Amino acid sequence: MSNNPVTGKKPARARVALPYWINEFGLIRTAVLTAVAAVTIGMTCLLVTGWRQQDADAELQRVRRVRDAAYSRYAHVDNEKRDIRNFQQRYIELRERGLIGDEKRLEWVDAIRQTQEQRKLLPLSYEIDPQQPVRLESALDLGEYQLQGSRMRLHMELLHEMDLFDFLGDLRERGFFAVQDCSIKRLGVVAGAPGAAPGPTLGADCTLNWITMAPAPKVAPVVERRKGKA
């Protein structure tokens, strides 16, 4: 812009008129700032409240899970106490008869000898295999116990069939066993001397499984080992 040749002064710039609301903004500036601050504080409170609500809901769910787990444990313990009261006497009886606990092989042998003497049976022979876990066709919940079985092969000579049935019946009162198989065959009878005791007429071969329940062995956890280079 060129200077005025007469006065040598620069001409004054034209003033632009501002909108009226800018000129009057100073009157409401405090109210506007207060409103902005109030909105900001309100939004912050809403966000904090929402976060706290989420935390409270999560804590409520956790407390409910803890409560449900505690109630489940209490119900389980209460059921176990009731089962113990109901089956305690039966448990004692089964333990005394040799079903629960370690096998009583010597008592089995003694029961066989006593039954033979009381029934006046002919001489018999038997073999007992080492004890092994029993495998069932269907799953059976035995808790911490495991079925164990000792197989016994029994050979008897009989005067008649009832000798075998009476013998097995007496043994059932002294222990628990299952008859796996049993075969009876007729023997050739040889005439003895007059007045002599009658000889055997039948021969029986049976396989028995003596059953016990013992605590299952605890399996040590398998620790995975990894090889690496340092």
C-alpha atoms as an extended CHARMM CRD file, in Angstrom:
* protein
*
       230  EXT
         1         1  MET       CA              0.0000000000        0.0000000000        0.0000000000  PROA      1               0.0000000000
         2         2  SER       CA              1.4300000000        3.4430000000       -0.9470000000  PROA      2               0.0000000000
         3         3  ASN       CA              1.8220000000        6.3630000000        1.4460000000  PROA      3               0.0000000000
         4         4  ASN       CA             -0.2940000000        9.4690000000        1.1820000000  PROA      4               0.0000000000
         5         5  PRO       CA              1.7790000000       11.9650000000       -0.8480000000  PROA      5               0.0000000000
         6         6  VAL       CA              0.4630000000       14.8980000000        1.0980000000  PROA      6               0.0000000000
         7         7  THR       CA              0.7720000000       13.8090000000        4.6970000000  PROA      7               0.0000000000
         8         8  GLY       CA              3.1510000000       10.9080000000        4.2290000000  PROA      8               0.0000000000
         9         9  LYS       CA              1.0480000000        8.7160000000        6.5990000000  PROA      9               0.0000000000
        10        10  LYS       CA             -0.3940000000        5.3480000000        5.9310000000  PROA      10              0.0000000000
        11        11  PRO       CA             -4.1540000000        5.3000000000        5.5690000000  PROA      11              0.0000000000
        12        12  ALA       CA             -6.0250000000        3.6610000000        8.5060000000  PROA      12              0.0000000000
        13        13  ARG       CA             -7.3530000000        0.1470000000        7.9420000000  PROA      13              0.0000000000
        14        14  ALA       CA            -11.1000000000       -0.3300000000        7.8360000000  PROA      14              0.0000000000
        15        15  ARG       CA            -12.5130000000       -1.8710000000       10.9700000000  PROA      15              0.0000000000
        16        16  VAL       CA            -14.6260000000       -5.0450000000       10.5460000000  PROA      16              0.0000000000
        17        17  ALA       CA            -17.6650000000       -5.1800000000       12.7690000000  PROA      17              0.0000000000
        18        18  LEU       CA            -17.7320000000       -8.3580000000       14.9630000000  PROA      18              0.0000000000
        19        19  PRO       CA            -20.9650000000      -10.2810000000       15.6130000000  PROA      19              0.0000000000
        20        20  TYR       CA            -22.7970000000       -9.0320000000       18.5890000000  PROA      20              0.0000000000
        21        21  TRP       CA            -22.6510000000      -12.3560000000       20.4320000000  PROA      21              0.0000000000
        22        22  ILE       CA            -18.8490000000      -12.2990000000       20.4420000000  PROA      22              0.0000000000
        23        23  ASN       CA            -18.8680000000       -8.8950000000       22.0120000000  PROA      23              0.0000000000
        24        24  GLU       CA            -21.3330000000      -10.1280000000       24.6110000000  PROA      24              0.0000000000
        25        25  PHE       CA            -19.5760000000      -13.5050000000       25.2280000000  PROA      25              0.0000000000
        26        26  GLY       CA            -17.7760000000      -12.0280000000       28.1660000000  PROA      26              0.0000000000
        27        27  LEU       CA            -21.1120000000      -11.6910000000       29.9180000000  PROA      27              0.0000000000
        28        28  ILE       CA            -21.8240000000      -15.4420000000       29.7300000000  PROA      28              0.0000000000
        29        29  ARG       CA            -18.2830000000      -16.7990000000       29.7300000000  PROA      29              0.0000000000
        30        30  THR       CA            -18.4270000000      -17.8620000000       33.3720000000  PROA      30              0.0000000000
        31        31  ALA       CA            -21.7660000000      -19.6210000000       32.8860000000  PROA      31              0.0000000000
        32        32  VAL       CA            -20.4810000000      -21.4240000000       29.7500000000  PROA      32              0.0000000000
        33        33  LEU       CA            -17.3200000000      -22.5790000000       31.4870000000  PROA      33              0.0000000000
        34        34  THR       CA            -19.3640000000      -23.7290000000       34.4420000000  PROA      34              0.0000000000
        35        35  ALA       CA            -21.7060000000      -25.6690000000       32.1430000000  PROA      35              0.0000000000
        36        36  VAL       CA            -18.7790000000      -27.3100000000       30.2960000000  PROA      36              0.0000000000
        37        37  ALA       CA            -17.1920000000      -28.2570000000       33.6180000000  PROA      37              0.0000000000
        38        38  ALA       CA            -20.4930000000      -29.6340000000       34.8840000000  PROA      38              0.0000000000
        39        39  VAL       CA            -20.9840000000      -31.7350000000       31.7150000000  PROA      39              0.0000000000
        40        40  THR       CA            -17.4020000000      -33.0120000000       31.9190000000  PROA      40              0.0000000000
        41        41  ILE       CA            -17.7800000000      -33.9330000000       35.5690000000  PROA      41              0.0000000000
        42        42  GLY       CA            -21.1410000000      -35.5720000000       34.8680000000  PROA      42              0.0000000000
        43        43  MET       CA            -19.7400000000      -37.6890000000       31.9960000000  PROA      43              0.0000000000
        44        44  THR       CA            -16.7800000000      -38.6730000000       34.1550000000  PROA      44              0.0000000000
        45        45  CYS       CA            -19.1100000000      -39.6950000000       36.9590000000  PROA      45              0.0000000000
        46        46  LEU       CA            -21.1770000000      -41.7330000000       34.5270000000  PROA      46              0.0000000000
        47        47  LEU       CA            -18.0970000000      -43.5510000000       33.2150000000  PROA      47              0.0000000000
        48        48  VAL       CA            -16.7630000000      -44.2060000000       36.7180000000  PROA      48              0.0000000000
        49        49  THR       CA            -20.1860000000      -45.4000000000       37.8290000000  PROA      49              0.0000000000
        50        50  GLY       CA            -20.3740000000      -47.7520000000       34.8380000000  PROA      50              0.0000000000
        51        51  TRP       CA            -16.9410000000      -49.1910000000       35.6110000000  PROA      51              0.0000000000
        52        52  ARG       CA            -17.8120000000      -49.6130000000       39.2620000000  PROA      52              0.0000000000
        53        53  GLN       CA            -21.0880000000      -51.2870000000       38.2740000000  PROA      53              0.0000000000
        54        54  GLN       CA            -19.1930000000      -53.7730000000       36.0900000000  PROA      54              0.0000000000
        55        55  ASP       CA            -16.7530000000      -54.4640000000       38.9090000000  PROA      55              0.0000000000
        56        56  ALA       CA            -19.6490000000      -54.9200000000       41.3420000000  PROA      56              0.0000000000
        57        57  ASP       CA            -21.3920000000      -57.3400000000       38.9530000000  PROA      57              0.0000000000
        58        58  ALA       CA            -18.1780000000      -59.3390000000       38.4990000000  PROA      58              0.0000000000
        59        59  GLU       CA            -17.6490000000      -59.4550000000       42.2670000000  PROA      59              0.0000000000
        60        60  LEU       CA            -21.2550000000      -60.5270000000       42.7590000000  PROA      60              0.0000000000
        61        61  GLN       CA            -20.8190000000      -63.3810000000       40.2850000000  PROA      61              0.0000000000
        62        62  ARG       CA            -17.5930000000      -64.4520000000       42.0070000000  PROA      62              0.0000000000
        63        63  VAL       CA            -19.2610000000      -64.4040000000       45.4280000000  PROA      63              0.0000000000
        64        64  ARG       CA            -22.1640000000      -66.4480000000       44.0600000000  PROA      64              0.0000000000
        65        65  ARG       CA            -19.7550000000      -69.0250000000       42.6200000000  PROA      65              0.0000000000
        66        66  VAL       CA            -17.9540000000      -69.2500000000       45.9590000000  PROA      66              0.0000000000
        67        67  ARG       CA            -21.2930000000      -69.5980000000       47.7400000000  PROA      67              0.0000000000
        68        68  ASP       CA            -22.4760000000      -72.3280000000       45.3470000000  PROA      68              0.0000000000
        69        69  ALA       CA            -19.1820000000      -74.2010000000       45.7070000000  PROA      69              0.0000000000
        70        70  ALA       CA            -19.3940000000      -73.9780000000       49.4990000000  PROA      70              0.0000000000
        71        71  TYR       CA            -22.9910000000      -75.1820000000       49.4580000000  PROA      71              0.0000000000
        72        72  SER       CA            -22.0320000000      -78.0670000000       47.1730000000  PROA      72              0.0000000000
        73        73  ARG       CA            -19.2230000000      -79.0860000000       49.5250000000  PROA      73              0.0000000000
        74        74  TYR       CA            -21.5510000000      -78.8170000000       52.5020000000  PROA      74              0.0000000000
        75        75  ALA       CA            -24.1890000000      -80.9480000000       50.7760000000  PROA      75              0.0000000000
        76        76  HSD       CA            -21.5320000000      -83.5150000000       49.8110000000  PROA      76              0.0000000000
        77        77  VAL       CA            -20.2300000000      -83.7040000000       53.3730000000  PROA      77              0.0000000000
        78        78  ASP       CA            -23.7710000000      -83.9520000000       54.7230000000  PROA      78              0.0000000000
        79        79  ASN       CA            -24.5330000000      -86.8150000000       52.3300000000  PROA      79              0.0000000000
        80        80  GLU       CA            -21.3330000000      -88.5800000000       53.3280000000  PROA      80              0.0000000000
        81        81  LYS       CA            -22.2050000000      -88.2340000000       57.0220000000  PROA      81              0.0000000000
        82        82  ARG       CA            -25.6590000000      -89.6420000000       56.3610000000  PROA      82              0.0000000000
        83        83  ASP       CA            -24.1970000000      -92.5300000000       54.3510000000  PROA      83              0.0000000000
        84        84  ILE       CA            -21.7290000000      -93.2450000000       57.1350000000  PROA      84              0.0000000000
        85        85  ARG       CA            -24.5370000000      -93.3740000000       59.6790000000  PROA      85              0.0000000000
        86        86  ASN       CA            -26.6220000000      -95.6320000000       57.4420000000  PROA      86              0.0000000000
        87        87  PHE       CA            -23.8620000000      -98.0200000000       56.3770000000  PROA      87              0.0000000000
        88        88  GLN       CA            -21.4850000000      -97.9420000000       59.3300000000  PROA      88              0.0000000000
        89        89  GLN       CA            -22.8380000000     -101.1310000000       60.8750000000  PROA      89              0.0000000000
        90        90  ARG       CA            -22.8410000000     -102.8890000000       57.5140000000  PROA      90              0.0000000000
        91        91  TYR       CA            -19.2850000000     -101.6870000000       56.8870000000  PROA      91              0.0000000000
        92        92  ILE       CA            -18.1340000000     -103.1320000000       60.2130000000  PROA      92              0.0000000000
        93        93  GLU       CA            -19.7760000000     -106.4650000000       59.3980000000  PROA      93              0.0000000000
        94        94  LEU       CA            -18.1480000000     -106.6440000000       55.9700000000  PROA      94              0.0000000000
        95        95  ARG       CA            -14.7660000000     -105.7450000000       57.4360000000  PROA      95              0.0000000000
        96        96  GLU       CA            -15.0930000000     -108.4500000000       60.0980000000  PROA      96              0.0000000000
        97        97  ARG       CA            -16.0320000000     -111.0260000000       57.4590000000  PROA      97              0.0000000000
        98        98  GLY       CA            -12.9560000000     -110.1410000000       55.4370000000  PROA      98              0.0000000000
        99        99  LEU       CA            -14.4270000000     -108.3320000000       52.4420000000  PROA      99              0.0000000000
       100       100  ILE       CA            -12.8630000000     -104.9600000000       53.3100000000  PROA      100             0.0000000000
       101       101  GLY       CA             -9.1550000000     -104.7880000000       53.9840000000  PROA      101             0.0000000000
       102       102  ASP       CA             -6.2310000000     -107.0230000000       53.1900000000  PROA      102             0.0000000000
       103       103  GLU       CA             -6.9440000000     -110.5690000000       52.0880000000  PROA      103             0.0000000000
       104       104  LYS       CA             -7.0010000000     -113.1830000000       54.8450000000  PROA      104             0.0000000000
       105       105  ARG       CA             -5.5240000000     -116.1190000000       53.0010000000  PROA      105             0.0000000000
       106       106  LEU       CA             -4.5590000000     -118.0070000000       56.1520000000  PROA      106             0.0000000000
       107       107  GLU       CA             -8.1130000000     -117.7040000000       57.4500000000  PROA      107             0.0000000000
       108       108  TRP       CA             -9.4470000000     -119.0570000000       54.1540000000  PROA      108             0.0000000000
       109       109  VAL       CA             -7.1770000000     -122.0690000000       54.4070000000  PROA      109             0.0000000000
       110       110  ASP       CA             -8.2320000000     -122.5980000000       58.0220000000  PROA      110             0.0000000000
       111       111  ALA       CA            -11.9160000000     -122.3210000000       57.0280000000  PROA      111             0.0000000000
       112       112  ILE       CA            -11.4150000000     -124.9790000000       54.3330000000  PROA      112             0.0000000000
       113       113  ARG       CA             -9.7410000000     -127.3270000000       56.8210000000  PROA      113             0.0000000000
       114       114  GLN       CA            -12.4100000000     -126.8230000000       59.4940000000  PROA      114             0.0000000000
       115       115  THR       CA            -15.2720000000     -127.3030000000       57.0230000000  PROA      115             0.0000000000
       116       116  GLN       CA            -13.6890000000     -130.4850000000       55.7310000000  PROA      116             0.0000000000
       117       117  GLU       CA            -13.3230000000     -131.8730000000       59.2480000000  PROA      117             0.0000000000
       118       118  GLN       CA            -16.8130000000     -130.8490000000       60.3830000000  PROA      118             0.0000000000
       119       119  ARG       CA            -18.4840000000     -132.2400000000       57.2790000000  PROA      119             0.0000000000
       120       120  LYS       CA            -16.2560000000     -135.3330000000       57.3250000000  PROA      120             0.0000000000
       121       121  LEU       CA            -15.4620000000     -134.8470000000       53.6720000000  PROA      121             0.0000000000
       122       122  LEU       CA            -12.9830000000     -136.8120000000       51.6320000000  PROA      122             0.0000000000
       123       123  PRO       CA             -9.5180000000     -135.3440000000       51.1210000000  PROA      123             0.0000000000
       124       124  LEU       CA             -9.3710000000     -132.3630000000       48.7720000000  PROA      124             0.0000000000
       125       125  SER       CA             -6.6700000000     -130.2610000000       47.1290000000  PROA      125             0.0000000000
       126       126  TYR       CA             -6.4600000000     -126.6360000000       46.0480000000  PROA      126             0.0000000000
       127       127  GLU       CA             -4.1330000000     -123.9980000000       44.6300000000  PROA      127             0.0000000000
       128       128  ILE       CA             -4.4190000000     -120.2430000000       45.2270000000  PROA      128             0.0000000000
       129       129  ASP       CA             -2.9650000000     -117.7940000000       42.7110000000  PROA      129             0.0000000000
       130       130  PRO       CA             -1.4980000000     -114.3980000000       43.6460000000  PROA      130             0.0000000000
       131       131  GLN       CA             -3.9930000000     -111.6050000000       44.2180000000  PROA      131             0.0000000000
       132       132  GLN       CA             -4.8430000000     -109.4020000000       41.2370000000  PROA      132             0.0000000000
       133       133  PRO       CA             -7.1940000000     -106.4510000000       40.5660000000  PROA      133             0.0000000000
       134       134  VAL       CA            -10.6540000000     -107.4760000000       39.3940000000  PROA      134             0.0000000000
       135       135  ARG       CA            -11.7870000000     -106.0650000000       36.0540000000  PROA      135             0.0000000000
       136       136  LEU       CA            -15.5220000000     -105.5270000000       35.8120000000  PROA      136             0.0000000000
       137       137  GLU       CA            -17.5140000000     -105.3850000000       32.5920000000  PROA      137             0.0000000000
       138       138  SER       CA            -19.4120000000     -102.3020000000       33.7650000000  PROA      138             0.0000000000
       139       139  ALA       CA            -18.0240000000      -99.4320000000       35.8220000000  PROA      139             0.0000000000
       140       140  LEU       CA            -18.7050000000      -99.6190000000       39.5560000000  PROA      140             0.0000000000
       141       141  ASP       CA            -18.1590000000      -96.6260000000       41.8310000000  PROA      141             0.0000000000
       142       142  LEU       CA            -16.2100000000      -97.9300000000       44.8220000000  PROA      142             0.0000000000
       143       143  GLY       CA            -14.7630000000      -94.6090000000       45.9130000000  PROA      143             0.0000000000
       144       144  GLU       CA            -11.2140000000      -95.0030000000       47.1460000000  PROA      144             0.0000000000
       145       145  TYR       CA            -11.4310000000      -98.8060000000       47.1460000000  PROA      145             0.0000000000
       146       146  GLN       CA            -10.5580000000     -101.3650000000       44.5110000000  PROA      146             0.0000000000
       147       147  LEU       CA            -11.7670000000     -104.9270000000       44.0650000000  PROA      147             0.0000000000
       148       148  GLN       CA             -9.0520000000     -107.5600000000       44.4190000000  PROA      148             0.0000000000
       149       149  GLY       CA             -9.4300000000     -111.2430000000       43.5740000000  PROA      149             0.0000000000
       150       150  SER       CA             -7.4400000000     -114.3950000000       44.3670000000  PROA      150             0.0000000000
       151       151  ARG       CA             -8.2550000000     -117.3510000000       42.1280000000  PROA      151             0.0000000000
       152       152  MET       CA             -8.4000000000     -120.7740000000       43.7520000000  PROA      152             0.0000000000
       153       153  ARG       CA             -8.5460000000     -124.0540000000       41.8550000000  PROA      153             0.0000000000
       154       154  LEU       CA            -10.2830000000     -126.6950000000       43.9430000000  PROA      154             0.0000000000
       155       155  HSD       CA            -10.4670000000     -130.4570000000       43.4200000000  PROA      155             0.0000000000
       156       156  MET       CA            -12.7740000000     -132.6050000000       45.5500000000  PROA      156             0.0000000000
       157       157  GLU       CA            -13.8780000000     -136.1950000000       45.6010000000  PROA      157             0.0000000000
       158       158  LEU       CA            -17.4810000000     -136.5950000000       46.7050000000  PROA      158             0.0000000000
       159       159  LEU       CA            -19.8100000000     -139.2430000000       47.9600000000  PROA      159             0.0000000000
       160       160  HSD       CA            -22.7360000000     -137.2600000000       46.5090000000  PROA      160             0.0000000000
       161       161  GLU       CA            -23.4700000000     -133.7920000000       45.0980000000  PROA      161             0.0000000000
       162       162  MET       CA            -24.6050000000     -132.3070000000       48.4160000000  PROA      162             0.0000000000
       163       163  ASP       CA            -21.0950000000     -132.6000000000       49.7960000000  PROA      163             0.0000000000
       164       164  LEU       CA            -19.9940000000     -129.9020000000       47.3560000000  PROA      164             0.0000000000
       165       165  PHE       CA            -22.9860000000     -127.6530000000       47.9890000000  PROA      165             0.0000000000
       166       166  ASP       CA            -22.6310000000     -127.9310000000       51.7750000000  PROA      166             0.0000000000
       167       167  PHE       CA            -18.9060000000     -127.2370000000       51.5200000000  PROA      167             0.0000000000
       168       168  LEU       CA            -19.4040000000     -124.0670000000       49.4640000000  PROA      168             0.0000000000
       169       169  GLY       CA            -22.2770000000     -122.9370000000       51.7030000000  PROA      169             0.0000000000
       170       170  ASP       CA            -20.1090000000     -123.1770000000       54.8090000000  PROA      170             0.0000000000
       171       171  LEU       CA            -17.2870000000     -121.2660000000       53.1170000000  PROA      171             0.0000000000
       172       172  ARG       CA            -19.6280000000     -118.3950000000       52.2090000000  PROA      172             0.0000000000
       173       173  GLU       CA            -20.1440000000     -117.7530000000       55.9020000000  PROA      173             0.0000000000
       174       174  ARG       CA            -16.3920000000     -117.3210000000       56.3480000000  PROA      174             0.0000000000
       175       175  GLY       CA            -15.5750000000     -115.1130000000       53.3630000000  PROA      175             0.0000000000
       176       176  PHE       CA            -16.6530000000     -113.7240000000       50.0130000000  PROA      176             0.0000000000
       177       177  PHE       CA            -16.0110000000     -115.5660000000       46.7790000000  PROA      177             0.0000000000
       178       178  ALA       CA            -17.5640000000     -116.1090000000       43.3870000000  PROA      178             0.0000000000
       179       179  VAL       CA            -17.7350000000     -119.4750000000       41.6570000000  PROA      179             0.0000000000
       180       180  GLN       CA            -16.2620000000     -118.9580000000       38.2210000000  PROA      180             0.0000000000
       181       181  ASP       CA            -16.8730000000     -122.4920000000       36.9750000000  PROA      181             0.0000000000
       182       182  CYS       CA            -17.4690000000     -125.9230000000       38.4250000000  PROA      182             0.0000000000
       183       183  SER       CA            -17.6490000000     -129.3310000000       36.7880000000  PROA      183             0.0000000000
       184       184  ILE       CA            -18.7020000000     -132.6370000000       38.3290000000  PROA      184             0.0000000000
       185       185  LYS       CA            -17.9820000000     -136.0100000000       36.7710000000  PROA      185             0.0000000000
       186       186  ARG       CA            -18.8760000000     -139.5110000000       37.8450000000  PROA      186             0.0000000000
       187       187  LEU       CA            -16.0440000000     -141.7840000000       38.9500000000  PROA      187             0.0000000000
       188       188  GLY       CA            -15.7930000000     -145.4710000000       38.3530000000  PROA      188             0.0000000000
       189       189  VAL       CA            -16.8180000000     -147.1140000000       41.6140000000  PROA      189             0.0000000000
       190       190  VAL       CA            -14.6370000000     -149.9860000000       42.6990000000  PROA      190             0.0000000000
       191       191  ALA       CA            -16.2150000000     -152.4320000000       45.1360000000  PROA      191             0.0000000000
       192       192  GLY       CA            -14.3590000000     -152.3290000000       48.4190000000  PROA      192             0.0000000000
       193       193  ALA       CA            -13.9500000000     -154.8800000000       51.1490000000  PROA      193             0.0000000000
       194       194  PRO       CA            -17.0730000000     -155.7730000000       53.1480000000  PROA      194             0.0000000000
       195       195  GLY       CA            -17.6230000000     -153.2960000000       55.9660000000  PROA      195             0.0000000000
       196       196  ALA       CA            -15.1740000000     -150.7310000000       54.5280000000  PROA      196             0.0000000000
       197       197  ALA       CA            -16.1170000000     -147.0840000000       54.2050000000  PROA      197             0.0000000000
       198       198  PRO       CA            -17.7030000000     -146.2250000000       50.8670000000  PROA      198             0.0000000000
       199       199  GLY       CA            -15.3930000000     -144.6940000000       48.2840000000  PROA      199             0.0000000000
       200       200  PRO       CA            -15.9610000000     -141.5280000000       46.2490000000  PROA      200             0.0000000000
       201       201  THR       CA            -18.4900000000     -141.6490000000       43.4450000000  PROA      201             0.0000000000
       202       202  LEU       CA            -18.0240000000     -138.1160000000       42.0310000000  PROA      202             0.0000000000
       203       203  GLY       CA            -15.1440000000     -135.7890000000       41.2750000000  PROA      203             0.0000000000
       204       204  ALA       CA            -15.5330000000     -132.0070000000       41.2820000000  PROA      204             0.0000000000
       205       205  ASP       CA            -13.1930000000     -129.3840000000       39.8400000000  PROA      205             0.0000000000
       206       206  CYS       CA            -14.1140000000     -125.7750000000       40.6430000000  PROA      206             0.0000000000
       207       207  THR       CA            -12.5330000000     -122.3730000000       40.2050000000  PROA      207             0.0000000000
       208       208  LEU       CA            -13.3060000000     -119.8450000000       42.9290000000  PROA      208             0.0000000000
       209       209  ASN       CA            -12.4250000000     -116.1650000000       43.0840000000  PROA      209             0.0000000000
       210       210  TRP       CA            -11.9500000000     -114.9020000000       46.6230000000  PROA      210             0.0000000000
       211       211  ILE       CA            -12.9260000000     -111.2100000000       46.6830000000  PROA      211             0.0000000000
       212       212  THR       CA            -11.6210000000     -108.4030000000       48.8830000000  PROA      212             0.0000000000
       213       213  MET       CA            -11.8230000000     -104.6160000000       48.7630000000  PROA      213             0.0000000000
       214       214  ALA       CA             -8.6590000000     -102.6830000000       49.5480000000  PROA      214             0.0000000000
       215       215  PRO       CA             -7.7240000000      -99.0000000000       49.1830000000  PROA      215             0.0000000000
       216       216  ALA       CA             -6.6440000000      -98.3180000000       45.6190000000  PROA      216             0.0000000000
       217       217  PRO       CA             -2.9530000000      -97.4880000000       45.2300000000  PROA      217             0.0000000000
       218       218  LYS       CA             -2.2980000000      -93.7980000000       44.7390000000  PROA      218             0.0000000000
       219       219  VAL       CA             -0.8080000000      -92.9310000000       41.3780000000  PROA      219             0.0000000000
       220       220  ALA       CA              2.0140000000      -90.4250000000       41.5080000000  PROA      220             0.0000000000
       221       221  PRO       CA              1.5320000000      -87.4430000000       39.1540000000  PROA      221             0.0000000000
       222       222  VAL       CA              3.5190000000      -87.6020000000       35.9570000000  PROA      222             0.0000000000
       223       223  VAL       CA              6.0380000000      -84.7870000000       35.7050000000  PROA      223             0.0000000000
       224       224  GLU       CA              6.8560000000      -83.7900000000       32.1630000000  PROA      224             0.0000000000
       225       225  ARG       CA             10.5520000000      -83.2940000000       31.5920000000  PROA      225             0.0000000000
       226       226  ARG       CA             11.8000000000      -81.1510000000       28.7490000000  PROA      226             0.0000000000
       227       227  LYS       CA             15.2780000000      -81.1310000000       27.4040000000  PROA      227             0.0000000000
       228       228  GLY       CA             16.8500000000      -77.8490000000       26.4450000000  PROA      228             0.0000000000
       229       229  LYS       CA             20.0890000000      -76.0970000000       25.9980000000  PROA      229             0.0000000000
       230       230  ALA       CA             21.1310000000      -73.1720000000       28.1180000000  PROA      230             0.0000000000
